[in-house]
Amino acid sequence: MQIIKRENGWLHVLHADGEGYIQHRDSYVHIVGGAPEKAGSKSVAETDSRLERYRQEAEKLDEEIEQTREQVRQATDQEVDILTNLNRIDVRINKANRRITSHRSRLKALEKKIQANREAHKELVKEIDVNEAYAARRLVALYKMSQLGTIQFLASSDSIYEMLQRKAYLEKLLAHDEAIRKELAEDRSRLKQVLDNLNEQKVDQRKIETDIEGELRTLSDRKRERVAVLSKIRTTKTAHLEALDSLQKVAETLQETIDTLTREAEALPQNVSIHSFEELKGLLKMPVKGNIINLFGPYQDTRFDVTVFRSGIDIKTRPGSTIQTVYTGRVLYADWFKGYGNMMIIDHGGNYYTVYAHLQQMFKRKGDHVNTGEDIATAGDTGSLIGPALHFEIRHHGKPLDPMQWIDAG
């Protein structure tokens, strides 16, 4: 073993084809001979140069490894199920839409009140104008009466009877004048109240309009987020496959939900239909006007060469289009469902169920009875990867069936 150099209690040594460090302790090493590092100084210098180069390369490699590890940690921290991310955005959009709808409803009701107060204001002004004109004429008459004198007016009667009549007429006239005066005062008071109400309502109107503008900005931001996520799904194979995998898992979750709801429904009085849903195969009407763009069953995604199963059909339609139930039944579910957005499940008896997803507004609640062809919702794009459309399913004992075999081909 050859000692190359001594460094802070360590010996840099060369042995066979390798080199390294050992601790410089008598119990570990016994040095014989002179200082070999001075002999062959050229060889030692070359070795030192090589070692320094190796050390630098090792440090650089360590840095790259640490950077890679940090990137992996960041990716792991940021890694979120693509459908969960989309669902979170959709939930926010749905809540914003509901708040906007609520604000607009309040605004519409307030505008009706404002219009009613404007009409009341107009009528009160007319009444006040009429009463003021009458009061003005009566003041002139009373002034003339005061000039003549009430006693003289009564004394000029031809008889006691006429004098009593004049007195009675005069008292009625004065009482009417007093009633008009009170009515005029009340009208002016009501007019002030109406104007105060109008001013308050206009302030409320401006506030609601400001709230709507804020919600619309929020909605716009959320929609941009959604577009970015959908763009990633459509263009990135990893994201696309992750979204498809998530949808498959969601479909399984839907099945579990239907099973749970079915058990709950069995405890309720069964008053769904006197006819069997099975008798309607091939006779059901489309639940919404539109074009069927995706069919039931397995299909090949040609872009990414994967096979996926679709448990229903997708009907492309205009946002806000009315959706109708295909048959009489009871609403089992009417709420948000991950991957499906606003969703409604209707129990038609005999363990047959229809599913309506990506709804915008829902007109029915859980437990409501619905009739064939009744309006139950409007079409939207909540939870949808394909834009405004209705996702429609038919299930029997939870197993998805091909809706095209049940819908009237005509």
C-alpha positions as CSV (number, residue, x, y, z in Angstrom):
1,M,0.0,0.0,0.0
2,Q,1.4,3.4,-1.0
3,I,0.6,6.6,1.0
4,I,-0.1,9.5,-1.4
5,K,-0.7,12.2,1.2
6,R,-1.8,12.9,4.8
7,E,-4.9,15.0,5.4
8,N,-6.2,16.0,8.8
9,G,-5.8,12.6,10.5
10,W,-6.5,10.6,7.4
11,L,-4.2,8.9,4.9
12,H,-4.9,9.1,1.2
13,V,-3.6,5.7,0.0
14,L,-3.1,3.8,-3.3
15,H,-3.6,0.1,-3.2
16,A,-3.6,-2.3,-6.2
17,D,-5.9,-0.7,-8.8
18,G,-7.8,1.4,-6.3
19,E,-7.3,4.4,-4.0
20,G,-9.0,5.7,-0.9
21,Y,-8.8,7.0,2.6
22,I,-8.1,5.3,6.0
23,Q,-7.9,6.8,9.5
24,H,-4.3,7.6,10.6
25,R,-4.2,5.7,13.9
26,D,-1.4,3.4,15.1
27,S,-3.9,0.7,15.9
28,Y,-5.0,0.8,12.2
29,V,-1.8,1.3,10.3
30,H,2.0,1.0,10.7
31,I,4.1,3.1,8.4
32,V,7.5,1.9,7.2
33,G,10.0,3.7,5.1
34,G,10.4,7.4,4.3
35,A,7.9,9.8,2.8
36,P,6.8,8.1,-0.4
37,E,4.7,11.0,-1.5
38,K,7.8,12.9,-2.5
39,A,9.1,10.0,-4.7
40,G,7.2,9.8,-7.9
41,S,5.7,13.3,-7.4
42,K,4.5,13.4,-11.0
43,S,2.4,10.2,-10.5
44,V,1.0,11.6,-7.2
45,A,0.1,14.9,-9.0
46,E,-1.7,13.0,-11.7
47,T,-3.6,11.0,-9.1
48,D,-4.6,14.1,-7.3
49,S,-5.9,15.7,-10.5
50,R,-7.9,12.6,-11.2
51,L,-9.3,12.5,-7.7
52,E,-10.3,16.1,-7.9
53,R,-12.1,15.5,-11.2
54,Y,-13.9,12.5,-9.8
55,R,-14.8,14.5,-6.7
56,Q,-16.3,17.3,-8.8
57,E,-18.2,14.9,-11.0
58,A,-19.6,13.1,-7.9
59,E,-20.7,16.4,-6.4
60,K,-22.4,17.4,-9.7
61,L,-24.1,14.0,-9.8
62,D,-25.3,14.4,-6.2
63,E,-26.8,17.8,-7.1
64,E,-28.6,16.3,-10.1
65,I,-29.9,13.4,-8.0
66,E,-31.2,15.9,-5.4
67,Q,-32.8,18.1,-8.0
68,T,-34.6,15.0,-9.5
69,R,-35.7,13.9,-6.0
70,E,-37.1,17.4,-5.4
71,Q,-39.0,17.4,-8.7
72,V,-40.5,14.0,-7.9
73,R,-41.5,15.3,-4.4
74,Q,-43.2,18.4,-6.0
75,A,-44.9,16.2,-8.7
76,T,-46.2,13.9,-5.9
77,D,-47.4,16.8,-3.9
78,Q,-49.2,18.4,-6.9
79,E,-50.5,15.2,-8.3
80,V,-54.3,15.2,-8.1
81,D,-56.7,12.9,-9.7
82,I,-57.7,14.7,-12.9
83,L,-61.4,14.1,-12.4
84,T,-61.2,15.3,-8.8
85,N,-59.6,18.5,-10.0
86,L,-62.3,18.9,-12.7
87,N,-65.0,18.0,-10.2
88,R,-63.8,20.7,-7.8
89,I,-63.9,23.3,-10.5
90,D,-67.3,22.1,-11.7
91,V,-68.7,22.3,-8.1
92,R,-67.5,25.9,-7.9
93,I,-69.0,26.7,-11.2
94,N,-72.3,25.1,-10.2
95,K,-72.4,27.1,-6.9
96,A,-71.6,30.3,-8.8
97,N,-74.4,29.6,-11.2
98,R,-76.8,29.0,-8.3
99,R,-75.8,32.2,-6.6
100,I,-76.2,34.1,-9.9
101,T,-79.7,32.5,-10.4
102,S,-80.6,33.5,-6.8
103,H,-79.4,37.0,-7.3
104,R,-81.3,37.4,-10.6
105,S,-84.4,36.0,-9.0
106,R,-84.1,38.6,-6.2
107,L,-83.4,41.3,-8.7
108,K,-86.5,40.4,-10.7
109,A,-88.7,40.4,-7.6
110,L,-87.2,43.7,-6.5
111,E,-87.8,45.2,-10.0
112,K,-91.5,44.3,-9.7
113,K,-91.6,46.0,-6.3
114,I,-89.9,49.1,-7.7
115,Q,-92.4,49.2,-10.6
116,A,-95.3,48.8,-8.2
117,N,-94.0,51.7,-6.1
118,R,-93.5,53.8,-9.2
119,E,-97.2,53.2,-10.1
120,A,-98.2,53.9,-6.5
121,H,-96.1,57.1,-6.7
122,K,-97.8,58.1,-9.9
123,E,-101.4,57.5,-8.5
124,L,-100.6,59.4,-5.2
125,V,-99.3,62.4,-7.2
126,K,-102.5,62.4,-9.1
127,E,-104.6,62.2,-6.0
128,I,-102.6,64.9,-4.3
129,D,-102.9,67.2,-7.3
130,V,-106.7,66.7,-7.3
131,N,-107.0,67.3,-3.5
132,E,-104.7,70.3,-3.6
133,A,-106.8,71.9,-6.4
134,Y,-110.0,71.2,-4.4
135,A,-108.3,72.6,-1.2
136,A,-107.3,75.7,-3.1
137,R,-110.9,76.3,-4.3
138,R,-112.2,75.7,-0.8
139,L,-109.8,78.1,0.7
140,V,-111.0,80.8,-1.7
141,A,-114.6,80.0,-0.8
142,L,-113.8,80.1,2.9
143,Y,-112.1,83.4,2.5
144,K,-115.1,84.8,0.8
145,M,-117.3,83.3,3.5
146,S,-115.2,85.0,6.2
147,Q,-115.6,88.3,4.4
148,L,-119.3,87.9,4.4
149,G,-119.5,86.4,7.9
150,T,-121.0,83.1,9.0
151,I,-123.6,84.8,11.1
152,Q,-124.7,87.1,8.3
153,F,-124.8,84.0,6.0
154,L,-127.2,82.2,8.3
155,A,-129.2,85.3,9.3
156,S,-130.0,86.0,5.6
157,S,-132.2,82.9,5.5
158,D,-135.9,83.4,4.8
159,S,-136.9,81.1,7.6
160,I,-135.7,79.2,10.6
161,Y,-135.9,76.0,8.6
162,E,-133.7,77.4,5.8
163,M,-131.2,78.7,8.4
164,L,-131.0,75.2,10.0
165,Q,-130.5,73.7,6.6
166,R,-127.8,76.1,5.8
167,K,-126.1,75.4,9.1
168,A,-126.3,71.6,8.4
169,Y,-124.9,72.1,4.9
170,L,-122.1,74.3,6.1
171,E,-121.1,71.7,8.8
172,K,-121.1,68.9,6.2
173,L,-119.0,71.1,3.9
174,L,-116.5,71.9,6.6
175,A,-116.4,68.2,7.7
176,H,-115.7,67.2,4.1
177,D,-113.0,69.9,3.8
178,E,-111.4,68.5,7.0
179,A,-111.6,64.9,5.5
180,I,-109.9,66.1,2.3
181,R,-107.3,67.9,4.3
182,K,-106.5,64.7,6.3
183,E,-106.5,62.7,3.1
184,L,-104.1,65.1,1.5
185,A,-101.8,64.9,4.5
186,E,-102.0,61.1,4.5
187,D,-101.3,61.0,0.8
188,R,-98.2,63.2,1.2
189,S,-97.0,60.9,4.0
190,R,-97.6,57.8,1.9
191,L,-95.8,59.5,-1.0
192,K,-92.8,60.2,1.2
193,Q,-92.8,56.5,2.3
194,V,-93.1,55.3,-1.3
195,L,-90.2,57.5,-2.3
196,D,-88.1,56.3,0.6
197,N,-88.9,52.7,-0.3
198,L,-88.0,53.4,-3.9
199,N,-84.6,54.8,-2.9
200,E,-83.9,51.9,-0.6
201,Q,-84.9,49.4,-3.4
202,K,-82.7,51.2,-5.9
203,V,-79.7,50.9,-3.5
204,D,-80.5,47.2,-3.1
205,Q,-80.8,46.8,-6.8
206,R,-77.4,48.3,-7.4
207,K,-75.9,46.0,-4.7
208,I,-77.5,42.9,-6.3
209,E,-76.2,44.0,-9.7
210,T,-72.7,44.4,-8.3
211,D,-73.0,41.0,-6.7
212,I,-74.0,39.5,-10.0
213,E,-71.1,41.2,-11.8
214,G,-68.7,39.7,-9.2
215,E,-70.2,36.3,-9.5
216,L,-69.9,36.5,-13.3
217,R,-66.2,37.3,-13.0
218,T,-65.7,34.4,-10.6
219,L,-67.7,32.2,-13.0
220,S,-65.5,33.3,-15.9
221,D,-62.3,32.5,-14.0
222,R,-63.6,29.0,-13.1
223,K,-64.6,28.4,-16.7
224,R,-61.1,29.3,-17.8
225,E,-59.7,26.8,-15.3
226,R,-62.1,24.2,-16.6
227,V,-61.1,24.8,-20.2
228,A,-57.4,24.4,-19.2
229,V,-58.1,21.1,-17.5
230,L,-60.2,19.8,-20.4
231,S,-57.5,20.9,-22.9
232,K,-55.0,18.9,-20.8
233,I,-57.3,15.9,-20.9
234,R,-57.8,16.1,-24.6
235,T,-54.1,16.6,-25.6
236,T,-52.1,14.7,-22.9
237,K,-52.3,10.9,-23.0
238,T,-51.5,10.5,-19.3
239,A,-54.2,13.0,-18.3
240,H,-56.7,11.5,-20.8
241,L,-56.1,8.0,-19.5
242,E,-56.3,9.1,-15.9
243,A,-59.7,10.9,-16.6
244,L,-61.0,7.7,-18.3
245,D,-59.9,5.6,-15.4
246,S,-61.5,8.0,-13.0
247,L,-64.7,7.9,-14.9
248,Q,-64.7,4.1,-14.7
249,K,-64.3,4.3,-11.0
250,V,-67.1,6.9,-10.7
251,A,-69.4,4.5,-12.7
252,E,-68.7,1.8,-10.1
253,T,-69.4,4.3,-7.3
254,L,-72.7,5.2,-9.1
255,Q,-73.6,1.5,-9.0
256,E,-73.0,1.4,-5.2
257,T,-75.0,4.6,-4.8
258,I,-78.0,3.1,-6.7
259,D,-77.8,-0.1,-4.6
260,T,-77.9,2.0,-1.4
261,L,-80.8,4.1,-2.7
262,T,-82.7,1.1,-3.7
263,R,-82.5,-0.4,-0.3
264,E,-83.8,2.9,1.2
265,A,-86.6,3.0,-1.4
266,E,-87.7,-0.5,-0.6
267,A,-88.7,0.7,2.9
268,L,-91.0,3.3,1.3
269,P,-94.6,2.7,0.0
270,Q,-94.3,1.4,-3.6
271,N,-96.6,3.6,-5.7
272,V,-94.5,3.9,-8.8
273,S,-96.5,2.5,-11.7
274,I,-99.2,-0.1,-12.4
275,H,-97.4,-1.1,-15.7
276,S,-94.1,-2.8,-16.1
277,F,-91.2,-0.7,-17.3
278,E,-90.1,-3.7,-19.3
279,E,-93.2,-3.5,-21.5
280,L,-91.9,-0.1,-22.8
281,K,-88.8,-1.5,-24.5
282,G,-88.5,0.3,-27.9
283,L,-91.3,2.7,-27.0
284,L,-89.6,5.4,-24.8
285,K,-89.3,8.9,-26.1
286,M,-86.0,10.8,-26.1
287,P,-85.6,12.6,-22.8
288,V,-84.3,15.8,-24.6
289,K,-84.2,17.2,-28.2
290,G,-80.8,16.7,-29.6
291,N,-78.3,14.5,-31.5
292,I,-76.9,11.3,-30.0
293,I,-73.1,11.7,-30.2
294,N,-71.9,8.8,-28.1
295,L,-73.4,5.3,-27.9
296,F,-73.6,2.7,-25.2
297,G,-70.9,0.0,-24.7
298,P,-67.2,-0.5,-25.3
299,Y,-65.6,1.9,-27.7
300,Q,-62.1,2.4,-29.1
301,D,-60.4,5.7,-28.4
302,T,-58.4,6.1,-31.6
303,R,-56.3,9.0,-30.4
304,F,-54.7,7.1,-27.5
305,D,-55.5,3.5,-28.6
306,V,-57.5,2.5,-25.5
307,T,-60.8,0.7,-25.1
308,V,-63.3,2.2,-22.7
309,F,-66.9,1.1,-21.7
310,R,-69.6,3.7,-21.8
311,S,-72.6,2.9,-19.5
312,G,-75.1,5.2,-21.3
313,I,-75.6,7.5,-24.3
314,D,-74.7,11.2,-24.7
315,I,-77.2,13.5,-26.3
316,K,-75.8,16.8,-27.6
317,T,-78.3,19.6,-27.0
318,R,-78.5,23.3,-26.4
319,P,-77.8,24.6,-22.9
320,G,-81.0,25.1,-21.0
321,S,-83.0,22.6,-23.1
322,T,-85.9,21.0,-21.2
323,I,-85.3,17.5,-20.1
324,Q,-88.3,15.2,-19.5
325,T,-88.6,11.9,-17.7
326,V,-89.1,8.9,-20.0
327,Y,-91.6,7.2,-17.7
328,T,-93.5,7.6,-14.4
329,G,-91.5,7.1,-11.3
330,R,-90.1,8.4,-8.0
331,V,-87.0,10.5,-7.7
332,L,-84.3,8.5,-5.8
333,Y,-81.5,11.1,-6.1
334,A,-81.3,14.7,-7.2
335,D,-77.9,16.3,-6.3
336,W,-74.3,16.7,-7.3
337,F,-72.4,13.5,-8.2
338,K,-68.6,13.5,-9.0
339,G,-68.0,12.9,-12.7
340,Y,-71.7,13.3,-13.5
341,G,-72.3,16.9,-12.2
342,N,-76.0,17.6,-11.3
343,M,-77.6,14.2,-11.6
344,M,-81.1,12.7,-11.2
345,I,-82.0,9.1,-10.7
346,I,-85.6,8.0,-11.1
347,D,-87.0,4.6,-9.9
348,H,-89.6,3.2,-12.3
349,G,-90.3,0.1,-10.3
350,G,-89.3,-3.5,-11.0
351,N,-85.6,-2.5,-10.2
352,Y,-85.5,-0.3,-13.4
353,Y,-83.9,3.1,-13.1
354,T,-83.1,6.0,-15.4
355,V,-80.1,8.3,-14.9
356,Y,-79.9,11.9,-16.2
357,A,-76.6,13.7,-15.8
358,H,-74.8,17.0,-16.6
359,L,-78.0,18.9,-15.7
360,Q,-78.0,22.7,-15.2
361,Q,-81.2,23.2,-13.1
362,M,-83.2,20.5,-11.4
363,F,-86.9,21.0,-10.9
364,K,-87.5,17.9,-8.7
365,R,-86.2,16.7,-5.4
366,K,-85.6,13.4,-3.8
367,G,-88.9,11.6,-3.1
368,D,-90.9,13.6,-5.7
369,H,-93.3,11.7,-7.9
370,V,-92.9,12.3,-11.7
371,N,-95.1,11.5,-14.6
372,T,-94.2,10.4,-18.1
373,G,-93.0,13.4,-20.2
374,E,-92.8,15.7,-17.1
375,D,-90.2,18.5,-17.1
376,I,-87.6,17.5,-14.6
377,A,-84.5,19.6,-15.4
378,T,-82.6,21.7,-18.0
379,A,-79.5,20.6,-19.9
380,G,-76.1,21.9,-19.0
381,D,-72.4,20.8,-18.9
382,T,-71.9,20.2,-15.2
383,G,-69.3,17.5,-14.8
384,S,-69.1,17.0,-18.6
385,L,-66.0,16.4,-20.7
386,I,-67.8,17.0,-24.0
387,G,-69.6,20.3,-23.4
388,P,-73.4,20.8,-23.1
389,A,-75.0,17.3,-23.3
390,L,-77.3,15.0,-21.5
391,H,-75.8,11.7,-20.3
392,F,-78.7,9.2,-20.2
393,E,-78.6,5.7,-18.7
394,I,-81.1,2.9,-18.1
395,R,-80.2,0.3,-15.4
396,H,-81.9,-2.9,-14.2
397,H,-80.8,-4.3,-10.9
398,G,-77.9,-1.8,-11.2
399,K,-76.6,-3.3,-14.5
400,P,-76.4,-0.7,-17.3
401,L,-78.6,-1.4,-20.4
402,D,-78.3,-0.1,-23.9
403,P,-80.8,2.9,-24.0
404,M,-80.9,2.6,-27.8
405,Q,-82.9,-0.7,-27.4
406,W,-85.5,1.1,-25.3
407,I,-85.9,4.4,-27.2
408,D,-88.4,4.6,-30.0
409,A,-86.3,4.7,-33.2
410,G,-88.9,7.0,-34.8
